[in-house]
């Protein structure tokens, strides 16, 4: 894993974390974004961004169902912190990604057997498309897997393509289906009149497929690169801590999550460790509407091992040593909670985010933007 050099964006994130970490000690209190014993919402509109998962516990016997739709656009190549043209990357590879769209449907269910413990299940369904570029010359067309491997090797050896104007053609590929499912326990932590906290422990199950293929120009099935697979086929341990401080109409929150795979999958690889750190400020405009701003840090390590069905010299998406990334995102969002009528105890939410900084291991697609639309029902 790689950590960013300290930048202005990182200092802002650290400052926000420090602000959420100090408050006066007070008596124990019940968490707020949940129905009370009469089924009423204590605060109709949550101030937490919809992209922050598992931010609260529920009263004993409380339930919450949720649906989130996330769409993300990736476009353009970057090596480390520098932009790279597709034609430049094709000096070293037979195929490079140009753009990618990922749509994810996230279904969640929370249940509290006690007021100090809430259980959470999250199931994700992924639909993603990638456009890759291949040189049209001097190659006559895309060949089978064995020929692709030889071609990738010769290109990395430098066949003189650097001096030639490069004509390219696009290759479309797509994958969709069930991704990995997570099961977590949210455990009550340290609480006071104005603040609350909890710990998260969980497991991500290997339900996502890693055998997604495409047809090459010869009509042969070829395994797609790591980003186009639906999961990792590994069992991952999840751990996290959430701290929220409320004062008047304002909320300051921080959540840090860690994920690690406990063993390699049947294809002899596993994803690198992942750290995600969310920090946010929420403001309640009125009983129904709240606005939020979020600053998040993501650090993912490279894969270890290698799927022998993929040739890492053919394309960067097939290289397990080009999966790591460090990234800082900013986001704005809004939540609207219904306080009466047929939609009582329901909430709709929206958030839009963009990266501030991205630092990749090797050559990867840049994230352009991400948007999340959500619905929640407490009962």
N, C-alpha and C positions, 0 to 999 in steps of 0.2 A: 504494500500500500504506500501511496505517496501523499505527502501533506504539502499544501500550498505554502509558499513563502508568505510572510505576513504582508497584507495589502490593506488599503483603506477599507475595502469591503469586509475583510476578515475582522478588522478592528471594530467595525460597526456591529458585527454579529457578536463578538465577545462582549462588547459593552451592553448589548441588549440582554445577554445571558446574565451578566452581573446585576443588571437592574431587577431581573426577576428573582434573584437569589437572596434578596434581603427584605425581610418584613418582620414586624414585631410578633412575638409569640402570643397566642391567644387560645381560647378554649376550642375543643373539638366541634366541628360542624358537619352537616350533611353536604354532599356535593350538589351542585346546582343544576346542571343540564340533565334533568330527569324528572319524571312525574313523582308527586308525593303519594301518600297513602290513599288519597282520594282520586288519583289519576290526573291531577292538575299539574301543569308544567310550572316549576318554580320561576324559571326565566324562559319565556316563550322562544326567544331567539338566542341561540348560542353565539358567543363571540369568537369561537375557535374556527379557524379556516377549515373548510371541508376536506382538504387534502391531508390534514393531520388525523391519523387513525387512532382510535382507542384513547381519546383525550379525557375520558371521565368514567366514573363508576355509576351504578344505579342503586336505588333502594332495594332491599330484599324483595324478591318476587318481580322486579321490574324487567321489562323487555324493551328492546329497540331493534327494528328492522331498518335496513338502509340499502340504498342503491346509488352508486356513483358511476358516471360515464366520463371517462378521461380520454382525451385525444391529444396526441403529441406529434409535432412535425419536426423532422430532422432533415437538414439540407446543407450540403457543402462539406468538404473534408478539412480536417485539421490534424496536424502532426504536432504533438506536444501542445504548445500555446500558439502555434503559427498556422495560418490558413494554407492549404495545399490545393492546387488545381487538380482536377481529375486527370487531365492529360499528363501532368507531372507525376502523379501517382502511378499511372499506367506505364511509366518507364521501368517500374519494378514489379508490376503485377499484371496478370492476364485479365483481371476483372477487378473493378473497384466500385463501391457503392456511390450513388449520386444523391439520392434522397430516399426517405423512408417515412411512412405514416403508420402510427400505432393507435388503434382504438381499443379501449379496455372497458369491459362491463364488470363492475365490482359489486357483489352481493354480500351483505353483512348481516349478522344476527348476534345480538348481545343478550345475555340473561344473567341476573344476579341471584344466586342461591342464598347469599347473605349480603348485608350492606357493606361488608369488607372485602367481598370477592365478586367480580363480574367476569363471566366467560364470554369469549368472542370468537366467532368463526367468520373467515373471509374467503370467498371463492371468486376467482377471476376468470373471465373469458376474454381471450385476446383475438383481435383481427388486425393483421398487419401486412403491409405491402412495401416492397423495396424495388427501386429502380437502380440497376447497376449498368455500368458502361464497360464495353469491350472494344479493343481496337479492331477496325475493319480491315486493316492492312498492317503488316504483310501477310497476316493469316487469312486463309480463305473461308474460315467459318469455325464455329465452336466444335470441338471434337469430343471424344469420349473421355472418361475419367483418367485413363492411363496417359492419353495424349495430353490432357490438360496438365497433368503433373509434370510431364517432360517439358511442356511449353513454359510453365511457371518457372522451372529451374533455369531454362535457357534465358528467359527474360531477366531474371535476377542476376545472371552472369553478364548481362549487357550485350545485346545483339546489335547494337548500333541504332536502336529505334530513337535514341535521344536526338539524333540529327534530322529525323524525318518528320514532316507535318503529319499529324495523326488524325485519321478519320475514325470515328467511333460509332457504334450502334448500341441501342439500349436493350437490356434484358430485364423483363418484368418477372417478379416472383412474389408469392404471397403464402401466408400460413394463417390458420385460425383454429380455435378450439379451446378446451379447458386448460388453464395454466395451473400453477401450484397452489394448493389450498393451505391456509394457515389456521391454526387453533391456538388461542392464547388465553392466559389468565391475567386479569388486572387485579392487583393486590393493594389494598388500602395502605397508604404510607403516613406521612406526617401532615397534620392538618391544623388549621386555626380559624379564627373568625374571617380572615381575609384571604387565606391561602389554602391550597389543597395539593396533595401529591400522591402518586401511586407508582408501583413497580409493575412491569410487564414481563412475563415469562411465557414462552410459547415454542411451537415447532411448525416448520413449513414442510408439508408432505410432498413427495415426488409424484404428483398427479399430472404434471405437464409433459407432453411428448417431446422427445429429442431426436425423432426420426423423420422430421419434416423434409420433403424432397421437392425438387422441381424437375422439369423435363428440359434437357439441353437441346441444342439444335439438331442433334442426331436422333432425338426422340427417346433418349435414355434417361432414366431417373438418376438424379445426382443429389446428394445430401446438401442442404443449404447450410450456410454459416451459422455460427453461434447466435447472433442477434435474431435470426428468423426462427429459432426453436421456441417452443411454447413454455418450456421449463428447463430445469437442469438435471432432473432425475436424481436429485440428492435430498437427503433429510437434513434440514437446517435448523439450528437452534436460534431462537429469537430472545433478545433481552432488551429492556428499555426502562426509562425513568421519565416521568412527566411531572412538571411543577407548574401550577397556575396561581397567579396572584390577582385578586379582584379588588378594585377600589372605585367607589362611585360607579360611573358608567364605563370605566376602563378595565381592560384585562391585559395582563402581561403573562406570557406563557413560554415555556421551553420544554422540548422533548428530545431526548437522545435515544437512538435505537441502534442495536448492534446485531448482526446476523453472520453466522458462520456455518459452513457445511461440515458435517462430522465424518464423512467418508466420500471416496470417489464413487461415481456411478458405474454402471456396467460398461460404459464406453471409455472408462479409464481417465476421467477428468472430473474436476469439481470447480465451482466458482470461487473466486477470492472472497475474503471477508468484506463486509459492507458496514459502514458507519453512516448514519443519517441524523442530522441535528437540525431540528426546526426551532425557530424563535418567532414569536408573533406578538402583535399589539392589536387588540380588538376594542371597538367603541360601540356602545349601545345607543343608537340614535333615538329609539323609543322601545316600547315593550315588544314590538314585532321585528324591527329591523336593526341589524348590526353590520358594521363594516370592519374589515381587517386588513392588515399588512403583514407579510411574512418574509423572513429571510432564512434561507436554509443552506446547509452545507452537506455535500455528499462526497464520500470517498469509497470507491470500490477497487479491490485489488484484481490483478490478473488471474486468469484461470491457472490451476496447476494440473499437470497431466496433459493429455492430448487425445482427441478423438481421431483414431487412425484412419477413419473414412474420409477425413478432410486433409487437404494439402495446404499447409500454411503459406507456401510460396505462391499459390495460385491467386489468392485474394486476402486482403487484411482481415476480413470477417471470419476467415478460417484459422486465424492465428491466435492461440490461447494467450500469447504474450502481448496481445494488443486489445485487451478487454478492460484494462484499468482506467479509471478516470477520477479526477478531483474537480468538484464543481460547486459554485455558489449561485443560488437562484434568488430572485425577488418575486413577490406575488402580491396582488390585491384581490380582495374577495368581499362577498356580501352574503348574509344569511337572513332569511325571512321566515319567522315562525307564526303560525296561525293560532290565535288565542281563543277563537270560538267558531261555531258553525260546523259544517260537515268535515272540514279539514283540521279541526282542533287537534293539538298535540303533534302536528306534522310540521316539517320544516323543509324549505327548498333553499339551495345554496349554489353559489357560483364562485369560481376562482380562476384567475388568469396569471400565468407566471412566465418569466423569461430568465435565461442564465445571465449572470454578470461576468463570471469567469469560468472557463473550462480548460482543463489541463489533461491531455490524454496520454496514455501509454501507446506509442505508435500512431498509426493513422486511423482515424475513426470519423463517423458522421457527427456533425455538430447539432446539438439541440437548438431549434429555432424558437419554439414556443410550446406551451402546454396549457390546456384548459380543462377544468373539471366542473361538471354539473352534478349536484347531488340531491337526494331526497331521503328524509329520515322520519320515522314514525315511532313514538314512544307510547307504550301501553303497559 
